[in-house]
Amino acid sequence: MSGRLRDEIKQSKPFPSTETEVFLNLARTADHTMRAIAEVLKPAELSPTQYNVLRILQGAGKDGLACSEIGSRLVTRDPDITRLLDRMEQRGLVQRERSAADRRVVMAKITRGGAELLAKLDRPVLETSKQQLAHMSEKQMRELIDLLELVRGGEA
């Protein structure tokens, strides 16, 4: 199966290293999977990162989270979480307020509208993920998880 990426990107020469081939395969696969999710989110006018913020805030409960904490939990980093939350707040998906305990901290919470939108999207997003991985066995998916965590420096 090795070499398929070279065909996909129409590269005739071998990659300079196995590490380069791994890196490019990771990037190509991430793009492939995220494009499908982005298509599901497009009618709701949400980016994958905005969807991730809604999921994070839903999990945080009624107290919400500090904006910096949201940023640290994102699957893909966004350097400007403030602007991201500005856009989401303008749409009524999140609300922000200063912490009573520390006025320097801004807390964000999911709104009812944000929760309702999330509820409508969760099933289609899950189904898209399942469709993309339907050709893999549970064992293969678990092995892939272990390998990807190993790439990020975790223990497999």
Backbone as a ProteinNet text record, in pm:
[ID]
protein_1_A
[PRIMARY]
MSGRLRDEIKQSKPFPSTETEVFLNLARTADHTMRAIAEVLKPAELSPTQYNVLRILQGAGKDGLACSEIGSRLVTRDPDITRLLDRMEQRGLVQRERSAADRRVVMAKITRGGAELLAKLDRPVLETSKQQLAHMSEKQMRELIDLLELVRGGEA
[TERTIARY]
82.7	0	87.1	210.7	299.8	316.8	326.1	342.5	214.8	103.2	-23.8	-25.4	33.2	35.5	108.7	217.4	291.1	200	116.5	21.6	-82.6	-135.4	-240.2	-193.3	-69.2	-19.7	65.8	63.6	132	280.8	344.9	488.3	560.9	652.7	722.5	845.5	908	1028.6	991.1	1077.4	1053.4	1064.2	1000.9	1013.2	1155.4	1205	1343.5	1366.5	1258.9	1272.7	1136.8	1140.8	1016.9	941.8	1015.2	952.1	873.1	928.3	857.4	729	736.2	617.3	511.8	554.8	461.6	395.6	477.1	424.4	322.6	354.6	263.4	136.6	149.1	31.6	-59.1	-0.6	-80	-154.4	-83.1	-144.8	-255.5	-229.9	-329.2	-452.7	-432.3	-542.9	-624.3	-557.4	-628.8	-713.6	-657.8	-733.2	-853.1	-831.8	-939.2	-1055.2	-1024.2	-1130.1	-1198	-1123.5	-1182.5	-1268	-1233.3	-1317.4	-1456.6	-1466.5	-1597.8	-1677.8	-1613.8	-1681.9	-1722.3	-1634.6	-1665.7	-1789.2	-1806.3	-1924.9	-2052.2	-2044.9	-2161.5	-2196.3	-2093.8	-2114.5	-2149.9	-2120.5	-2139.4	-2281.6	-2387.7	-2522.9	-2553.2	-2486.2	-2505	-2412.1	-2333.3	-2237	-2142.2	-2094.2	-1997.3	-1870.3	-1758.1	-1631	-1610.1	-1521.8	-1491.6	-1442.8	-1367.8	-1319.5	-1435.5	-1530.4	-1646.9	-1730.1	-1744.3	-1815.3	-1742.7	-1611	-1530.3	-1551.6	-1558.7	-1584.4	-1720.1	-1821.2	-1953.2	-1949.1	-1879.9	-1868.1	-1795.6	-1689.8	-1613.5	-1702.4	-1775.3	-1859.7	-1977.4	-2029.6	-2136.9	-2084.9	-1966.7	-1906.3	-1868.9	-1848.8	-1808.5	-1923.8	-2045.8	-2160.4	-2198.5	-2282.9	-2342.5	-2242.6	-2129.8	-2030.9	-1947.8	-1941.7	-1862.1	-1713.6	-1635	-1489.3	-1426.6	-1309.9	-1230.9	-1187.6	-1180.8	-1144.2	-1010.1	-914	-783.1	-793	-882.6	-902.1	-965	-1057.2	-1116.4	-1005.7	-921.9	-811.8	-720.9	-694.9	-605.2	-670.2	-803.2	-874	-908.7	-890.1	-924.6	-843.1	-906.7	-838.2	-735.1	-773.3	-678.8	-667.9	-549.2	-525.3	-575.2	-629.6	-670.3	-599.8	-514.8	-437.3	-522.3	-643.5	-725.5	-861.5	-860.3	-982.4	-1081.8	-1031.5	-1119.9	-1207.4	-1148	-1226.8	-1321.4	-1275.7	-1360.8	-1485.6	-1465.1	-1577.8	-1662.9	-1600.9	-1677.5	-1781	-1735.5	-1825.8	-1936.4	-1900.4	-1999.5	-2098.5	-2051.1	-2139	-2236.2	-2188.5	-2275.4	-2387.3	-2362.4	-2464.6	-2554.3	-2522.6	-2604	-2574.3	-2457.6	-2421.6	-2351.1	-2282.2	-2213.6	-2238.4	-2216.3	-2219.7	-2096.1	-2048.2	-1928.9	-1957.3	-1889.6	-1897.8	-1770.3	-1739.6	-1620.3	-1647.7	-1545.2	-1555	-1571.3	-1662.2	-1681.1	-1560	-1496.7	-1381	-1254.9	-1240.2	-1122	-1165.2	-1177.6	-1229.7	-1143.3	-1021.6	-935.4	-976.4	-1049.1	-1086.7	-1224.4	-1232.9	-1360.1	-1407.4	-1529.2	-1588.3	-1683.1	-1682.1	-1772.1	-1862.1	-1987	-2085.7	-2161.2	-2207.3	-2291.2	-2431.9	-2495.5	-2632.8	-2729.7	-2855.8	-2958.4	-2952.6	-2936.1	-2926.3	-2806.1	-2695.8	-2575.8	-2596.4	-2661.7	-2688.9	-2785.8	-2884.1	-2981	-2912.8	-2827.8	-2754.5	-2663.8	-2596.1	-2508.1	-2586.3	-2702.9	-2786.5	-2825.5	-2848.1	-2884.1	-2764.4	-2645.3	-2525.8	-2455.5	-2474.7	-2398	-2416.3	-2537.2	-2561.7	-2499.5	-2522.2	-2458.4	-2304.8	-2247.2	-2101.5	-2055.3	-2125.1	-2090.4	-2104.7	-2212.1	-2234.1	-2125.4	-2083.9	-1976.3	-1847.7	-1815.8	-1695.6	-1703.4	-1819.6	-1836.4	-1821.2	-1878.5	-1866.7	-1720.9	-1647.5	-1508.6	-1422.7	-1460.7	-1379.7	-1445.7	-1555.4	-1632.1	-1550.2	-1449.9	-1368.4	-1262.9	-1254	-1154.6	-1221.8	-1151.5	-1202.4	-1179.2	-1247.2	-1226.9	-1080.6	-1021.4	-880.2	-789.8	-814.9	-733.8	-747.9	-870.7	-890.3	-817.2	-822	-750	-599.3	-548.2	-405.2	-368.8	-454.6	-429.3	-428.1	-522.2	-524.3	-392.7	-347.7	-221.3	-104.6	-100.2	9.4	5.7	-113.5	-123.7	-85.5	-124.3	-84.3	66.1	124.4	269.4	338.4	283.6	339.6	338.3	230	219	297	368.5	450.9	386.6	270.1	204.7	262	216.2	261.1	159.8	209.3	120.7	119.2
-120.2	0	126.7	112.3	227.1	286.6	415.5	482.6	543.2	516.5	569.6	722.7	782.1	928.1	987.9	926.5	978	984	882.2	881.2	991.6	1004.2	1104.4	1245.9	1276.7	1413.3	1424.5	1314.9	1310.7	1345.4	1282.7	1302.1	1181	1204.7	1092.4	1047.6	1138.4	1104.1	1047.6	963.2	914.9	1032.4	1017.4	1119.9	1118.4	1232.1	1236.6	1151.1	1122.3	1039	978.2	874.1	813.2	913.2	992.1	1093.8	1193.9	1232.7	1324.4	1260.4	1133.4	1063.7	1052	1024.1	1016.7	1151.9	1256.8	1391.4	1430.2	1408	1444.3	1358	1231.1	1145.8	1195	1234.8	1289.9	1415.6	1505.2	1630.5	1604	1514.8	1482.7	1417.4	1327.5	1258.4	1354.3	1441.6	1540.5	1630.8	1674.4	1758.9	1683.5	1560.3	1477.8	1461.7	1427.9	1404.6	1534.3	1641.1	1768.5	1832.5	1809.7	1863.2	1804	1675.9	1610.8	1667.6	1688.6	1746.5	1890.8	1964.9	2103.9	2111.8	2015.4	2012.1	1991.1	1908.2	1884.7	2011.6	2085.4	2205.8	2329.4	2324.5	2440.1	2497	2414.8	2472.1	2548.9	2511.1	2579.9	2700.5	2725.4	2836.1	2830.9	2709.4	2686.8	2628.4	2669.5	2606.7	2488.3	2395.7	2287	2337.9	2446.6	2501.7	2556.6	2623.8	2674.2	2559.2	2453.4	2334.1	2278	2272.9	2224.3	2310.4	2442.2	2532.5	2500.7	2482.4	2449.4	2318.1	2219.4	2090.5	2108.1	2186.8	2212.1	2281.1	2384.5	2459.1	2374.7	2290	2201.5	2108.8	2057.8	1969.7	2040.3	2171.1	2248.3	2270.4	2258.4	2277.8	2423	2447.3	2580.5	2688.2	2649.8	2749.1	2801.3	2726.3	2767.5	2751.7	2814.8	2807.5	2942.8	2963.9	3082.1	3068.2	3179.9	3177.9	3109.1	3131.2	3067.9	2916.1	2869.1	2724.9	2664.7	2736.3	2688.6	2671.6	2771.6	2766.7	2646.5	2612.6	2500	2365.4	2360.2	2234.1	2210.7	2310.2	2295.2	2183.8	2108.8	2002.6	2063.7	2169.1	2243	2383.5	2426.8	2556	2672	2771.5	2895.9	3007.8	3083.2	3186.3	3303.2	3319.3	3432.9	3385.8	3325.4	3273.3	3385.4	3505.6	3618.5	3650.5	3661.7	3691.7	3578.4	3456.2	3340.4	3348.2	3376.4	3388.7	3512.1	3619.5	3739.3	3702	3630.2	3590.9	3498.9	3408.6	3314.8	3385.7	3483.7	3559.6	3645.3	3703.1	3782	3696.7	3569.8	3478.2	3421.3	3454.2	3405.2	3261.6	3211.2	3073.3	3060.9	3166	3169.2	3304.2	3307.8	3435.8	3442.9	3565	3584.7	3687.2	3668	3765.2	3756.5	3866.1	3869.4	3788.4	3721.2	3642.5	3735.4	3700.8	3780.1	3766.2	3650.8	3626.1	3697.3	3709.2	3772.8	3844.7	3974.7	4054.7	4046.3	3996.3	3981.3	3861.5	3769.1	3645.2	3660.3	3622.3	3624	3479.5	3456.3	3321.7	3315	3201.5	3179.6	3061	3072.2	2965.6	2945.5	2823.9	2795.8	2848.1	2907	2954.6	2843.2	2867.4	2771.4	2751.5	2861.4	2851.4	2770	2788.5	2710.5	2563.4	2533.1	2393.8	2329.1	2404.4	2351.1	2322.9	2414.3	2393.2	2271.5	2259.6	2145.7	2014.7	2013.9	1893	1851.3	1947.4	1916.7	1863	1902.7	1867	1741.2	1705.4	1594	1463.9	1429.4	1304.2	1307.3	1412.6	1414.5	1411.9	1477.8	1475.4	1333.8	1269.6	1132.7	1038.2	1051.8	965.4	985.7	1110.4	1138.2	1071	1080.4	1014.8	864.7	807.9	663.2	622.5	701	669.2	673.1	771.2	784.5	667.2	605.7	498.4	360.9	351.7	227.2	110	138.1	31.8	-22.6	36.4	-7.2	-86.6	-186.5	-264.3	-186.3	-228.6	-167.3	-178.7	-295.2	-316.2	-219.1	-201.9	-109.4	34	72.8	208.7	228.2	129.4	138.2	147.2	68.8	75	211.9	267	399.4	505.3	496.7	589.8	582.4	461.6	444.9	505.6	482.5	535.9	688.6	744.8	890.5	954.5	891.4	942.5	931.3	825.3	809.9	922.3	958.7	1069.3	1198.4	1219.9	1342.1	1333.2	1223.3	1212.8	1140.1	1081.9	1005.8	865.8	789.2	652	559.4	469.2	372.3	242.2
0	0	0	39.9	45.1	-94.7	-103.9	-231.2	-286	-222.5	-272.1	-270	-167.5	-158.3	-277.5	-317.3	-434.4	-555.4	-574.4	-686.4	-669.7	-548.3	-522.8	-552	-514.8	-535.1	-662.4	-740.8	-870.6	-859.8	-762	-742.8	-798.1	-889.2	-952.8	-873.1	-801.5	-726.1	-588.9	-535.1	-398.8	-299	-185.4	-82.1	-28	17.9	66.8	191.7	266.8	385.9	420.5	498.3	547.3	634.3	712.1	796.9	713.6	599.2	510.1	459.8	421.4	373.2	483.5	606.7	719.8	740.9	746.7	770.1	663.6	538.6	429.8	432.1	468.5	481.9	594.5	705.6	816.1	772	705.4	660.4	558.9	464.3	360.9	422.4	517.8	582.9	668	742.4	824	735.2	624.8	532.1	474.8	436.4	378.4	477.5	599.6	698	738.9	752.3	795.8	686.3	560.8	453.1	458.6	488.9	498.4	615.2	727.5	844.4	813.8	749.2	713.9	624.8	535.1	448.1	529	632	718.7	796.5	837.4	918.6	835.8	707.1	618.9	621.2	612.4	615.2	744.7	853.6	982.4	994.8	890.3	889	1008.8	1036.4	1143.7	1085	1139.1	1103.9	1198.8	1162.1	1254.7	1391.5	1392.7	1519.5	1601.9	1538.6	1611.6	1667.7	1590.4	1638.1	1759.8	1753.9	1865.1	1989.7	1972.6	2086.2	2148.9	2066.4	2120.5	2198.3	2146.7	2217	2350.9	2349.6	2472.4	2576.1	2532.6	2626.2	2675.7	2591.1	2635.8	2746.3	2727.8	2827.3	2955.8	2946.7	3065.1	3162	3112.3	3201	3217.9	3317.5	3336.5	3375.9	3435	3476	3359.7	3250.9	3136.1	3162.9	3078.8	3091.1	3060.8	3117.1	3082.2	2936.3	2868.5	2726.5	2704	2791.7	2776.7	2788.9	2873.2	2890	2764.3	2702.4	2577.1	2473.6	2462	2366	2388.2	2513.7	2541.6	2512.7	2505.6	2480.8	2334.4	2250.3	2108.6	2043.9	1956.1	1883.6	1789.5	1717.4	1634.3	1690.9	1713.6	1778.6	1692.8	1760.4	1695.8	1769.8	1701.4	1771.2	1821.4	1769.8	1810.7	1861.4	1978	2037	2065.5	2094.1	2123.3	2003.2	1887	1765.9	1730.8	1750.2	1725	1814.2	1941.5	2034.4	2004.1	1956.7	1915.5	1810	1706.8	1598	1649	1737	1790.2	1883.5	1955.8	2044.3	1962.3	1853.5	1765.6	1707.7	1688.6	1636.1	1746	1870.8	1981.6	2021.9	1986.6	2017.8	2152.7	2191.4	2321	2385.7	2515.5	2586.3	2673.7	2695.9	2777.8	2885.9	2998	3106.4	3188.8	3252.9	3338.5	3464.3	3511.7	3633.4	3753.1	3843.1	3964.8	4055.3	4055.1	4142	4092.3	3960.8	3902.7	3775.6	3781.5	3670.7	3544.1	3557.3	3439.8	3354.4	3415.5	3347	3283.5	3154.9	3083.6	3070.1	3118.2	3112.4	2992.8	2923.8	2810.2	2841.5	2797.4	2816.5	2686.5	2666	2549.9	2579.5	2480.2	2495.7	2457.5	2483	2442.2	2290.1	2216.4	2070.2	2026.6	2095.6	2064.6	2092.5	2204.4	2241	2142.1	2097.3	2000.2	1866.3	1823.1	1698.1	1709.9	1820.7	1844.2	1840.4	1901	1902.1	1760.1	1672.4	1533.8	1454.4	1494.4	1417.5	1466.8	1591.1	1646.8	1568.5	1533	1461.3	1321.3	1241.8	1109.5	1115.4	1215.4	1229.7	1264.4	1357.2	1394.8	1275.9	1200.2	1084.2	978.8	960	864.4	908.5	1036.7	1089.2	1070.3	1098.8	1082.3	936.3	843.9	701.2	655.5	704.4	662.5	709.8	820	877.9	868.2	792.9	784.6	730.6	652.7	593.9	690.2	810.7	908.7	1020.2	1070.2	1182.6	1312.7	1417.1	1549.3	1590.1	1565.8	1601	1524.5	1394.8	1315.7	1366.8	1400.8	1452.4	1584.6	1672.2	1801.2	1777.4	1683.4	1650	1595.1	1511.7	1456.2	1566	1657.9	1771.7	1847	1877.4	1950	1873.3	1743	1661.9	1655.5	1638.9	1632.7	1766	1875.3	2006.3	2026	1972.6	1977.6	1900.4	1784.5	1705.4	1787.6	1862.3	1943.3	2074.5	2095.5	2213.8	2329.5	2305	2411.6	2417.9	2512.1	2524.7	2459.7	2379.5	2312.9	2389
[MASK]
++++++++++++++++++++++++++++++++++++++++++++++++++++++++++++++++++++++++++++++++++++++++++++++++++++++++++++++++++++++++++++++++++++++++++++++++++++++++++++

